[in-house]
Amino acid sequence: MKLSDDITVIKGIGIKTAAPFRRAGVFLVYDLLTYYPSSYKSYPPVSEVLDADDGVNVALCVPVRKIDERYVNGRLMSIGHASIYGTPVQFVWFNNRFLKRMINPGLRYVFYGKISYKSKIPEIVQPQIFSVRDYEKIVGKKLPVYPKVFGLTDKMIEKAVKNVLAEIQISEYLPSDIIDQYSLCDIDTAFRNIHFPDSDELLVAAQKRLKFDEFFFFMLSQRRLAEKEAQIPNTLGTFDTSVADQIRKSLPYSLTKGQEKALGDVLSDFNGSYITQRLIQGDVGSGKTIVAFIAMAVMEMNGYVSAIMAPTEVLARQHYEKFRKLVESLGLDIPCVLLTGHVKGKARTATLEEIASGEPMFVIGTHALFQEKVEFQNLGLVITDEQHRFGVKQRDALSSKGDDVFSIVMSATPIPRTLALILYQGLNISTITEKPSVRKPLKNAVITPAMRKNAYSLFIKEIRAGHQGIIICPLVEPSENAEGENVEEYYEKIRKAFPSDITIGKLFGPMPADEKEKAMDDFSSGKTSLIVSTTVIEVGVDVPDATVIMIEDAQKFGLAQLHQLRGRVGRGDAQGYCIFVDTSGAKEPSKRLQLLQQSNDGFYLANADLKMRGPGDTFGVRQSGDIAFRLADIYSDSEILHCASQSVDQIMKEDPSLSKYPELCNHVQELSDRTYSNL
């Protein structure tokens, strides 16, 4: 078995069972090993007496006397009756039709779950069931809890990972002096202990090594690419930038100072001595797209093709429609072409021929743009939107479609400049901090579950006024391993709570692609007034009529992700509202929720978050929405980031070609191959 093998080589994974793994982005053996646990669960010793506080997880070893079954609101409810040293206790399961086959009355089992004293008899709802022998094997151990994907359970992943680790040993690829200098454990030990740690100390060591690797290889790829491009002379000629002034004068609004500065930086690049890469970093809603549009228009006016790549089909289509309307309203004669995975057959053939013609145009698409059959002529500029969703090699693949190609990467993730300079060393950085004056600052509120009815009233009021709303849940469906609101049940609850004339949709990652696309299209077009969604809506929905968003279990999300989510509303000229529902039961909201309530400035929040964090932070704080690190966090792991940066500097200074480091060179190539094989 090799790391580059398809997951179907793993014992127990066939063609059918591979489907949920692929939905989770696990295609190869390496993908499985890097599908890291999101947290860990430890099972406590068996309780001898029932003295735990309300809401605490307990393990009770008791025989069940009998099981009663009845239907409540159409759901099968099973109640197991037992007692622990004379104290009655009951276990409640919903829709478990196989329960009577699993439990033999009179035999002892271990029941694990959250105890509740709210009823007359203490009860545990949906407890896990173990044989006494099986429970003894896991008590006190750290067991992995993996990110949830429809159809994929922790047991399936755990079994597959164990089968892989039993068959292979991962060879070391980092130079020994780097491992010694920064006290890193070897890579094989790291993979074994990130999934099945024998102690807290071994888990911390595994985290440190794997975080180091993520930073190291990101920055190594970034800097090798930047060095290569720094040596390419600008042979595209002197650019006429007059169309930029023409567009600015024709827009119904004025560009902000940040937009003007970023655009000026890009136009200076075009007339500079070398081909450049530029990062345009701007807060959510800061107007990066219009800067990209003007840069592309300058390229087109000078006879070159520009391509912009988005991470989702919906976002690519939105760019396409927006650019077409802008071209028309500004009186420009610029062809716009859309290429995504859904463009097939004769339409795809015609689109590929149009792109290959070399006629100056705008090409908008997804990662389909850098597939082998796509041939560009006169490609002068490539732009990657939401750059953290793409790897460095993926962006390079699009740039390599032309000879001398300028590159712009855009990010809506506010990163403090000190960290951005480390991560993007070798790139030119432009930052847009202000937002267009037509957008009103969001009004934010942190509420408790008891205040939901007031929030619903705001939704109804806004929708009746012609606007739209979004409700975010952390889960897709009920889960025994995670608590919180889920889309499936919340959707049904909302349908009953809201008036029948309000159209409601739902959206989550594991939905079939066509259903997901239709749900997002219906919301984007206004056909759906309210959508209940997971965080999949974080990227790819730009709906100016959306004015109110409510985020359930807000305390469970990272600060950066909450800021990205609320950026989905208030993108038009109407007042926007964001409601954070804190279900923690704490007397005061967390510092992060208080910060979000006080400020809409992403860069202020990023710097405040950096100050609040420390190197002791581990799981539960990683900011989704940052650069696509699976484990590392640029804020709480900033010390590891600095160490990795120093290592990359050392290697690039000594041997940029990596010829002295064959194992490292081979691993870099394997990373590149794995990136493309999954597309």
C-alpha positions in Angstrom: 0.0 0.0 0.0 1.3 3.5 -0.9 0.1 6.9 0.2 -0.8 7.7 -3.4 -3.1 4.7 -3.7 -6.9 5.1 -4.1 -8.8 4.4 -0.8 -10.4 1.3 -2.3 -7.1 -0.5 -1.6 -7.8 -0.2 2.1 -9.4 -3.3 3.7 -13.1 -2.8 4.2 -13.5 0.0 1.6 -15.2 -1.0 -1.7 -16.7 1.1 -4.4 -19.9 1.7 -2.5 -18.3 2.4 0.9 -15.8 4.8 -0.8 -18.6 7.2 -1.7 -19.0 8.9 1.7 -15.2 9.1 2.0 -15.0 10.9 -1.3 -17.7 13.3 -0.3 -15.4 14.2 2.6 -12.6 14.8 0.2 -10.8 11.5 0.9 -9.7 10.0 -2.4 -6.3 8.6 -1.6 -4.7 6.9 1.4 -2.8 10.1 2.2 -6.1 12.0 2.3 -7.4 9.6 4.9 -4.4 10.0 7.1 -4.7 13.8 6.9 -8.5 13.7 7.6 -7.7 14.7 11.2 -10.0 14.4 14.2 -11.8 17.6 15.0 -11.8 16.7 18.7 -11.3 13.7 21.1 -13.7 12.0 23.4 -12.8 10.2 26.6 -15.2 7.8 28.2 -15.3 8.0 32.1 -15.2 5.1 34.5 -18.5 3.4 35.2 -20.5 5.3 37.8 -21.2 3.4 40.9 -23.9 5.8 42.1 -26.2 8.3 40.4 -24.7 11.5 41.8 -23.6 13.4 38.7 -24.9 16.9 38.0 -27.6 17.6 35.5 -26.2 17.7 31.9 -23.0 15.7 32.7 -22.0 12.7 30.7 -22.1 9.5 32.7 -21.5 5.7 32.1 -24.0 3.5 33.9 -23.5 -0.3 34.1 -27.0 -1.7 34.7 -29.3 -4.5 33.5 -32.4 -3.2 31.7 -35.6 -4.7 33.1 -37.9 -4.0 30.1 -38.3 -1.8 27.1 -41.5 0.0 26.2 -42.2 1.2 22.7 -44.7 3.8 21.6 -45.1 6.4 18.8 -44.9 10.1 19.7 -45.5 12.7 16.9 -44.9 10.0 14.3 -41.5 9.0 15.9 -40.9 5.6 17.5 -39.9 6.2 21.1 -38.3 3.4 23.1 -37.8 3.6 26.9 -35.5 1.2 28.7 -36.3 0.9 32.4 -33.5 0.2 34.9 -32.2 1.1 38.3 -28.8 1.7 39.8 -28.6 0.6 43.4 -32.3 1.1 43.9 -32.5 4.5 42.1 -34.8 4.3 39.1 -33.3 5.5 35.8 -34.6 5.3 32.2 -33.0 5.4 28.8 -34.8 7.0 25.8 -34.1 6.2 22.1 -35.9 7.6 19.1 -36.5 5.7 15.8 -34.2 2.8 16.8 -36.2 -0.1 15.3 -33.4 -2.6 16.1 -33.1 -1.8 19.8 -34.8 -5.0 21.1 -32.3 -7.0 19.1 -29.4 -5.1 20.7 -30.5 -5.4 24.3 -31.5 -8.6 26.2 -33.4 -7.7 29.4 -31.6 -8.9 32.5 -28.1 -8.7 31.0 -25.7 -5.9 32.1 -24.7 -3.2 29.6 -22.9 0.1 29.8 -25.0 3.1 28.8 -23.2 6.3 28.1 -24.8 9.7 27.7 -25.9 13.0 29.3 -27.9 12.6 32.5 -31.0 14.7 32.9 -33.1 15.2 36.1 -35.8 17.3 34.4 -38.3 14.5 34.4 -39.6 12.7 37.5 -37.2 9.8 36.8 -33.6 10.6 35.8 -33.0 9.8 32.2 -30.4 9.6 29.4 -31.6 10.4 25.9 -30.0 8.5 23.0 -27.3 6.8 25.1 -24.6 4.8 23.4 -24.7 1.1 24.3 -21.6 -1.0 25.1 -20.9 -4.5 26.3 -19.1 -4.5 29.6 -16.0 -6.0 27.9 -16.0 -3.5 25.1 -16.3 -0.5 27.4 -13.4 -1.7 29.5 -11.2 -1.4 26.4 -11.9 2.3 25.8 -12.4 3.7 29.2 -9.9 6.6 29.9 -8.6 6.6 26.3 -8.7 9.5 23.9 -10.9 8.4 21.0 -11.0 10.5 17.8 -14.1 12.4 16.8 -14.0 13.3 13.1 -15.6 16.1 11.1 -19.1 15.1 10.1 -20.0 14.1 6.6 -23.3 12.5 5.6 -23.0 8.7 5.6 -19.6 8.7 7.2 -19.3 7.7 10.8 -16.4 7.8 13.3 -16.3 4.0 13.4 -15.9 3.8 9.6 -13.0 6.3 9.6 -11.3 4.8 12.7 -11.4 1.3 11.3 -10.0 2.5 7.9 -7.2 4.5 9.6 -6.2 1.5 11.8 -6.1 -0.7 8.7 -3.7 1.7 6.9 -1.4 2.2 9.9 -1.2 -1.6 10.3 0.1 -2.0 6.8 2.5 0.9 6.2 5.1 3.0 7.9 5.5 6.6 6.6 9.0 7.5 5.7 10.6 10.7 7.0 11.1 13.5 4.5 12.2 16.5 6.5 15.9 17.0 6.9 17.2 15.7 10.3 18.7 19.0 11.3 15.3 20.7 11.1 13.7 17.9 13.1 16.4 18.3 15.8 16.5 22.1 15.8 12.7 22.4 16.5 12.3 19.2 18.6 9.9 17.6 16.1 8.7 14.0 16.3 9.0 11.8 13.2 6.2 11.9 10.7 5.1 8.2 11.3 4.7 8.8 15.0 2.9 12.0 14.3 0.2 10.4 12.1 -0.3 7.5 14.6 -0.7 9.9 17.6 -2.9 12.4 15.9 -5.5 9.7 15.3 -5.0 7.5 18.4 -2.9 9.4 21.1 -1.7 7.3 24.0 -1.3 10.5 26.1 -1.8 14.2 26.1 1.9 14.7 25.6 2.1 12.5 22.5 -1.0 14.3 21.1 0.7 17.7 21.6 3.9 16.5 19.9 1.9 15.1 16.9 0.0 18.4 16.5 3.2 20.4 16.6 4.8 18.3 13.9 1.8 18.2 11.5 1.1 21.9 12.0 4.8 22.6 11.2 4.5 20.5 8.0 1.4 22.4 6.9 3.1 25.8 7.3 6.4 24.5 5.9 5.1 23.1 2.6 2.7 26.0 2.0 5.5 28.6 2.4 8.0 26.5 0.5 5.6 26.2 -2.5 4.8 29.9 -2.2 8.4 31.0 -2.2 9.6 28.7 -4.9 6.8 30.0 -7.1 7.6 33.6 -6.2 11.3 33.1 -7.0 10.5 31.6 -10.3 8.2 34.4 -11.3 10.7 37.1 -10.0 13.0 36.0 -12.8 10.5 36.5 -15.6 10.9 39.8 -17.5 7.7 41.6 -18.4 7.5 41.1 -22.2 3.9 42.1 -22.6 4.7 45.6 -23.6 3.6 49.0 -22.3 0.0 49.0 -21.1 -2.6 51.6 -22.0 -4.5 52.0 -18.8 -7.0 54.7 -20.0 -9.9 52.3 -19.8 -9.4 52.2 -16.0 -10.2 56.0 -15.8 -13.1 55.5 -18.2 -14.7 52.9 -15.9 -14.0 54.8 -12.7 -15.8 57.9 -14.1 -18.8 55.7 -15.3 -19.4 53.9 -12.1 -22.4 55.1 -10.0 -20.1 55.3 -7.0 -16.6 56.3 -6.1 -13.9 53.8 -5.3 -12.6 53.9 -1.7 -9.0 54.9 -1.0 -8.2 51.2 -0.4 -9.6 50.2 -3.8 -7.8 53.1 -5.5 -4.5 52.0 -3.9 -4.9 48.4 -4.8 -5.9 49.2 -8.4 -2.9 51.6 -8.7 -0.6 48.8 -7.4 -1.9 46.4 -10.0 -1.6 48.9 -12.9 2.0 49.7 -11.8 2.7 45.9 -11.9 1.5 45.7 -15.5 4.0 48.4 -16.5 6.8 47.1 -14.3 10.0 45.3 -15.3 8.9 41.8 -14.2 5.9 39.5 -14.1 4.4 39.7 -10.6 2.1 38.0 -8.2 0.0 40.2 -6.0 -2.3 39.4 -3.1 -5.3 41.7 -2.7 -6.5 41.3 0.9 -9.8 42.9 1.7 -12.4 42.5 4.4 -15.8 40.9 3.6 -17.6 43.3 1.3 -14.7 45.7 0.7 -15.1 45.7 -3.0 -12.2 43.5 -4.3 -14.2 42.3 -7.3 -14.5 45.7 -9.0 -10.7 46.1 -8.7 -10.4 42.7 -10.4 -12.9 43.7 -13.1 -11.0 46.9 -14.0 -7.6 45.1 -14.1 -9.1 42.5 -16.5 -10.6 45.3 -18.6 -7.1 46.9 -18.9 -5.7 43.5 -20.0 -8.5 43.1 -22.6 -8.0 46.6 -24.0 -4.3 45.8 -24.6 -5.1 42.6 -26.5 -4.9 39.9 -23.7 -7.2 37.3 -22.2 -7.9 37.4 -18.5 -9.2 34.5 -16.4 -10.8 34.6 -13.0 -11.1 31.3 -11.0 -13.7 30.9 -8.2 -13.9 28.0 -5.7 -17.6 27.1 -6.5 -19.8 27.0 -9.5 -22.3 29.3 -8.0 -19.7 32.0 -7.2 -18.3 31.6 -10.8 -21.7 32.0 -12.3 -22.3 35.1 -10.1 -19.1 36.6 -11.3 -20.1 35.8 -14.9 -23.5 37.5 -14.6 -22.1 40.4 -12.7 -19.3 41.0 -15.2 -21.7 40.7 -18.2 -24.0 43.4 -16.6 -21.0 45.6 -15.9 -19.7 45.3 -19.4 -23.1 46.2 -20.8 -23.8 49.1 -18.4 -20.4 50.6 -19.0 -20.7 50.4 -22.8 -17.7 48.1 -23.1 -17.3 45.5 -25.9 -15.8 42.6 -24.0 -16.8 39.0 -24.5 -17.4 37.0 -21.3 -17.1 33.2 -21.3 -18.1 30.8 -18.5 -16.4 27.4 -18.0 -17.4 25.1 -15.1 -17.9 21.4 -14.7 -21.6 21.8 -15.6 -20.7 23.1 -19.1 -20.8 19.9 -21.1 -21.3 18.5 -24.6 -21.5 20.9 -27.6 -21.6 23.9 -25.3 -18.3 22.9 -23.7 -16.7 22.2 -27.1 -17.8 25.7 -28.3 -16.5 27.3 -25.1 -13.1 25.6 -25.4 -12.8 26.7 -29.0 -13.6 30.3 -28.1 -11.0 30.3 -25.3 -8.4 28.8 -27.6 -9.0 31.5 -30.3 -7.0 34.0 -28.4 -9.5 36.8 -28.8 -9.2 39.2 -25.9 -12.0 38.3 -23.4 -12.9 37.6 -19.8 -12.9 33.9 -19.0 -14.7 33.0 -15.7 -14.8 29.6 -14.2 -13.9 27.1 -11.5 -10.9 24.8 -11.3 -12.1 23.5 -14.7 -10.1 26.3 -16.1 -6.8 24.6 -15.6 -7.8 21.1 -16.9 -5.6 19.6 -19.6 -8.0 20.2 -22.5 -8.3 23.9 -21.8 -5.9 25.9 -24.1 -5.4 29.6 -23.7 -3.9 32.0 -26.2 -2.7 35.5 -25.2 -3.3 34.8 -21.5 -2.1 37.9 -19.7 -3.8 37.8 -16.2 -5.1 35.1 -13.9 -7.1 36.0 -10.8 -7.9 33.5 -8.0 -10.9 34.5 -5.9 -11.2 33.2 -2.3 -7.6 32.1 -2.7 -7.5 30.1 0.5 -9.8 27.5 -1.2 -7.0 26.7 -3.7 -3.5 25.3 -3.2 -0.5 27.1 -4.5 0.0 24.4 -7.2 -3.6 24.8 -8.3 -3.1 28.6 -8.8 0.2 27.9 -10.6 -1.5 25.4 -12.9 -3.8 28.2 -14.2 -0.9 30.6 -14.6 1.1 28.0 -16.5 -1.6 28.1 -19.3 0.3 31.1 -20.6 3.9 32.2 -21.1 4.2 35.5 -19.2 1.2 35.8 -17.0 0.4 38.3 -14.2 -1.3 36.8 -11.2 -3.6 38.2 -8.6 -4.9 36.3 -5.6 -7.8 37.7 -3.6 -8.6 36.9 0.0 -11.5 38.0 2.2 -9.7 36.6 5.3 -8.3 39.5 7.3 -4.7 38.5 8.3 -2.6 40.8 10.5 0.1 42.3 8.3 2.9 40.8 10.4 1.6 37.3 9.7 0.7 38.0 6.1 4.3 39.1 5.4 5.6 35.7 6.7 3.0 33.6 4.9 3.3 35.5 1.6 6.9 36.4 1.5 7.8 37.2 -2.1 4.3 38.4 -3.0 3.3 42.0 -3.4 0.5 42.7 -0.9 -2.3 45.3 -1.3 -4.9 45.7 1.5 -8.4 47.2 1.3 -9.7 48.1 4.7 -12.6 50.4 4.0 -16.0 49.3 2.7 -18.0 51.1 0.0 -20.0 54.0 1.5 -23.3 52.7 0.1 -23.2 49.8 2.5 -24.5 50.5 6.0 -22.7 48.9 9.0 -24.3 45.7 10.2 -26.3 45.8 13.4 -25.2 42.9 15.6 -26.8 41.2 18.6 -26.0 38.3 20.8 -29.1 36.5 22.1 -30.1 33.5 24.2 -32.4 30.7 22.9 -35.2 32.3 24.9 -35.1 35.3 22.6 -35.5 33.4 19.3 -39.1 34.4 18.8 -38.1 38.1 18.7 -35.5 37.1 16.1 -38.1 35.3 14.0 -40.2 38.4 14.1 -37.3 40.4 12.6 -37.0 37.8 9.8 -40.7 38.0 9.0 -40.6 41.8 9.0 -37.5 41.9 6.7 -38.9 39.2 4.3 -42.3 41.0 4.1 -40.3 44.2 3.2 -38.9 42.3 0.1 -35.6 41.1 1.7 -34.2 37.7 2.5 -32.8 35.8 5.4 -30.3 33.1 6.4 -30.2 30.8 9.4 -26.9 28.9 10.0 -26.8 25.6 12.0 -23.5 23.8 12.9 -24.8 20.3 12.0 -26.5 18.6 9.1 -28.5 16.1 11.1 -28.7 14.9 14.7 -25.5 13.3 15.9 -24.6 11.3 18.9 -21.0 12.7 18.9 -21.9 16.4 18.6 -24.5 18.7 20.1 -26.1 21.7 18.4 -28.9 22.7 16.1 -29.0 20.7 12.8 -30.3 21.7 9.4 -32.8 18.8 8.9 -34.7 19.3 12.2 -34.4 23.1 12.2 -35.8 23.3 8.7 -38.9 21.4 9.7 -39.3 23.6 12.9 -39.0 26.8 10.9 -41.6 25.7 8.3 -44.1 25.3 11.2 -43.1 28.5 12.9 -43.1 30.9 9.9 -46.2 32.0 7.9 -47.0 29.7 4.9 -46.4 32.5 2.3 -42.6 32.6 3.3 -40.7 30.2 1.0 -38.0 28.3 2.9 -35.1 26.3 1.5 -32.3 24.2 3.0 -28.6 23.8 2.1 -25.8 21.6 3.3 -22.6 20.1 1.9 -23.5 16.4 1.5 -26.6 17.3 -0.7 -26.3 16.0 -4.3 -24.6 18.6 -6.4 -27.7 19.3 -8.5 -29.9 19.8 -5.4 -27.3 22.0 -3.8 -27.0 24.1 -6.9 -30.8 24.5 -7.2 -31.0 25.5 -3.5 -28.4 28.2 -4.0 -29.9 29.3 -7.3 -33.4 29.6 -5.8 -32.0 31.7 -3.0 -29.8 33.9 -5.2 -32.7 34.5 -7.6 -35.1 35.4 -4.8 -37.4 32.4 -5.3 -36.5 31.3 -1.7 -37.0 34.0 0.9 -35.3 32.2 3.8 -32.6 29.5 3.7 -31.5 27.2 6.6 -27.9 26.2 5.9 -24.7 24.9 7.3 -21.5 26.9 6.8 -21.4 25.8 3.2 -23.0 29.1 2.4 -19.9 30.9 3.8 -18.5 31.2 0.3 -20.4 31.4 -3.0 -23.5 33.4 -2.2 -23.7 37.1 -3.0 -27.3 38.1 -2.5 -27.8 41.9 -2.2 -31.4 41.4 -0.9 -30.2 39.2 2.1 -30.4 41.5 5.1 -30.6 39.3 8.2 -28.6 36.2 9.3 -29.0 34.2 12.5 -26.1 31.9 13.6 -27.2 29.1 16.0 -24.7 27.8 18.6 -22.5 30.8 17.7 -20.1 30.1 20.5 -19.0 26.9 18.7 -17.6 28.7 15.7 -14.3 30.5 15.3 -14.2 34.3 15.2 -13.0 34.5 11.6 -15.7 32.1 10.4 -18.5 34.0 12.2 -17.2 37.2 10.5 -17.2 35.5 7.1 -20.7 34.2 7.7 -22.2 37.6 8.6 -20.6 39.0 5.5 -23.3 37.2 3.5 -25.8 39.9 4.5 -26.0 43.6 4.2 -24.3 43.6 0.8 -26.9 45.9 -0.8 -27.9 49.4 0.3 -30.5 48.2 2.9 -29.7 47.8 6.6 -28.2 44.4 7.5 -28.6 42.5 10.8 -26.6 39.6 12.3 -27.9 37.6 15.3 -25.6 35.3 17.2 -27.4 32.7 19.3 -25.3 31.8 22.3 -26.6 28.4 23.6 -23.7 27.9 26.1 -25.9 28.9 29.1 -23.1 31.2 30.3 -24.1 34.4 32.1 -22.1 36.5 29.7 -21.2 36.0 26.0 -17.7 34.9 25.3 -15.1 37.6 24.5 -15.2 36.7 20.8 -19.0 37.1 20.6 -18.7 40.5 22.4 -16.0 41.6 19.9 -18.3 40.7 17.0 -21.1 42.5 18.6 -19.0 45.6 19.0 -17.1 45.8 15.6 -17.6 44.9 11.9 -14.0 45.6 11.1 -12.3 42.3 10.1 -8.8 43.5 10.5 -9.5 44.9 14.0 -11.0 41.5 14.9 -8.1 39.6 13.5 -5.6 41.6 15.6 -7.8 41.3 18.7 -8.1 37.6 18.2 -4.3 37.3 17.8 -3.8 39.1 21.1 -6.5 36.9 22.9 -4.9 33.7 21.8 -1.8 31.9 23.1 0.3 29.0 22.0 -1.5 26.8 24.5 -4.7 26.9 22.5 -5.4 23.6 20.7 -8.5 22.0 19.2 -11.7 24.0 18.9 -10.1 27.3 18.0 -9.0 26.8 14.4 -10.4 29.5 12.2 -12.3 28.0 9.3 -11.9 30.6 6.5 -8.2 31.1 7.0 -5.8 29.6 4.4 -6.7 26.0 3.8 -4.7 24.4 6.6 -6.4 21.3 8.0 -4.9 21.5 11.4 -2.7 24.6 11.8 -4.0 28.0 12.8 -2.0 31.1 11.9 -3.1 32.9 15.1 -2.7 30.4 18.0 0.2 28.6 16.2 2.1 31.7 15.2 5.3 30.5 17.0 5.2 27.3 14.9 4.6 29.5 11.8 7.8 31.5 12.6 9.8 28.3 13.0 8.6 26.9 9.7 9.3 30.2 8.0 12.9 30.2 9.3 13.3 26.6 8.0 12.0 27.5 4.6 14.4 30.5 4.5 17.3 28.3 5.4 16.6 25.7 2.7 15.8 28.3 0.0 19.1 30.0 0.8 21.2 26.8 0.7 19.4 24.9 -2.1 16.4 26.4 -3.9 16.2 23.4 -6.3 16.1 20.9 -3.3 18.7 18.7 -5.0 20.4 18.2 -1.7 17.2 17.0 -0.1 15.8 14.1 -2.3 13.3 12.9 0.2 11.9 16.4 0.6 11.9 16.9 -3.1 10.0 13.7 -3.7 7.4 14.7 -1.0 6.9 18.1 -2.6 6.2 16.3 -5.9 3.8 13.9 -4.3 1.9 16.7 -2.7 1.6 18.3 -6.2 0.4 15.0 -7.7 -2.2 14.4 -5.0 -3.6 17.9 -5.4 -4.4 17.3 -9.1 -5.6 13.7 -8.7 -8.5 14.8 -6.5 -9.9 17.3 -9.0 
